[in-house]
Amino acid sequence: MSTSTAPRFDQATLDDIRAREPLSAIFERFGHRLRKAGRVRECLCPFHAEKTPSCEVDDTKGLFFCHGCTAGGDVIDAVMKFRGCTFPEAVEFLGGAREISELDRKRLEKQRETRETAERADRQRTVLSVERLLGECRPIRGTRVDDYLTARGLGPTADQTRDLRFHPSLPYRGFASPEAEEPEVLGRFPAMVALIRDAAGTIIGLHRTYLDPVEPAKLKPPGDARRNRAKKILGEHRGGSIALSMPSPRMAYGEGIETTLSWRALGYGAEEGYGLASLVSLGNMAGSATGSIPHPTLVQDDGRPRAIPNGVPDMERPGFLPTPDVIDVVLIGDGDSEPVGTRMRLLTAARRFTAAAARTLAVHMAPDGLDFNDALLRDLG
């Protein structure tokens, strides 16, 4: 939702502003090409550097969300990010507040109630899907997941298997061709399924890594190679984590499962008693920043600089936060991602983690051009 709802804008006024123009039209006004992808539209995220579209724009809900950096919000949030402006300035850009009749107020309230009811139904369907899928999974010992991790230099231990599961034949939905606008089932494949839990330990989503049915490797998905990915999320991951060890007052957090496990396999953190958790995405690790700054070199399609976080955490819109009993944190950074944006997101995370509670914090970056699994496999020869 919006970063701030200034007191002078009541709910009906905000609903009116949000309903004036489709969110996709705002993205296009700022030079971002969208294409249909099922019930949403997608584009390269305007708010972090990427080569494959991760940003989804849902005109029905009036929300956008990037699965890569977790930037998201409504049309007001989008304008604030695009223009680097304040909430009131974004409202003015969208036409400003206007007098609303009582009839229009009732209409807007009804639309909001209908949308919220549909969203609750969507969440309930997702919960049922998560429960059904988990019921089809089994422990990873002796499965394709075991083979996959071993091939990555990560033979499983009892701790590592804590929230990892194996699904023998999971349907894969994707786009059959570059021209396809609707996803469809393209086959069934083995998969590593990881439980994503919130701070209370409740399962809020599942991370799925589809595996090659023959080789101990990630699946090269059929269909459109640009859009279809081996890794997918069912449900939510914002604010969640994948436990890769028992909890500890000293925790190391990485983006991906393999990267985080590789950090330990390289000998880091074991003697000091660090626990491990994957936070699924760099955006979930960082949470939202209060604003953005221009990237020093990368530009958008229209030639303007790409936006990157300003490094100042927005404490009202966090991603993941450690529980208060975690007093010592290491953030594990990949060296193979875009360096400037990565470091600003890690800076945002570090400042958020230390502002939320008294704790020590360090950042451990992989060698330039590598993630920690690359480094592990290199060392293993």
Steps between C-alpha positions, in 0.01 A plus 500: 500500500600861497810618679306768685140607524522866592215601737343745255414218257210287618441145374245600236737763358782248478271241338390762247860588412598136462203428273557780249756329280608136464830431669637353178438834328717674760784255434468564127494879553841463660634302205466140615373246250254246641383170359209281604595203718186321613279725713780754551743691283876488542810706425863537592496648848560878489645490851788256465724374221385173344495317167182295546166664591421464871256787548127421481232766459148397599240751380218307668654542844669829413832369631848429366762269647852401400597144587866596478534806725149493662424858397125535495192699581220689330491776241607765753799290606593454134498875431702568815764250384503615137524870585689480829230717658297514820153353556317837460703576186402163350135571579524834319667333201200266479254791494475591866212471742153598381158524656324162512124467511333272752389271217858469374622433853262207530606372158869519590439330834313218326783456250754484782295241691464289185874516435588410859259205492661371182847538651399305810364224277828497304699464821279215620541315168876542531496358854307196378744454210799518737342243734419265211846525348670439836291188544651364178861560611741275687842532669792563266726210603577274204303717254581725205539786748775306676669443161463866404649635823785250486582609144517859628747397769225512764438146615208538745533486877223454753480874555486586131204273440292670770273699267585341165273242337489292181210489256537220243282644222395863539304665216694780330296796376666732253476666161510260206661754264627860494163603355288328766302727732352233726701246702418132472624170640808405299586178681562340837846492657672417830548799727666620818232667710602736782267626772488878543402597855418834660652617828245298698593181312180487295541374143416789267633360172701237317813548293524248217818408313413278204762235428616322187349148503830342386794722592565629855434859397231765483240452231534689174128570471320423176337779301609863506857496631492872582198493728481145636717450807611197697420673829150613597314614813154392606344733754694775677868550582514861619596497865571127488802272500599141425664339804814308405608427857368519852448861616785675677572842658765528227354471149633520145246598236548448129280553199476150350504155657811384315692821567426488872591133537819558298612771744495238774658231278792736439565494874341825606301542819501142631745545787329822607161325513323694226165366391396524135192624317421589141295817451401403142570838341730797548196725515355304792834528677518877445138599535389838366713813503365848562593604148723438203807644334609474137729214407839643399515308168188291422208659315138413425352449153436874470861588585436619855713351780365192671388555856672325790422523874645796685619273782263650760251237623129579512424352842126503428546265203752237598574178320649233725601589855683266741325418824618712798703212647736507198786723617769429240438495123701432186346600167627281216538693174535359148788630294340407167208744515502866396747643755373853567136408554596191701714700740233766550244233584737334744564842656124551534467158667792562735360832616153353547621201699708713736233770538236243594705348785842521664708252304837474330500461123750415228472458123695222331519535122590217264793561263424735210313321223413199717244393754608280791396181320719598203785553747434164667495307173816679391675395818376142466660494155 
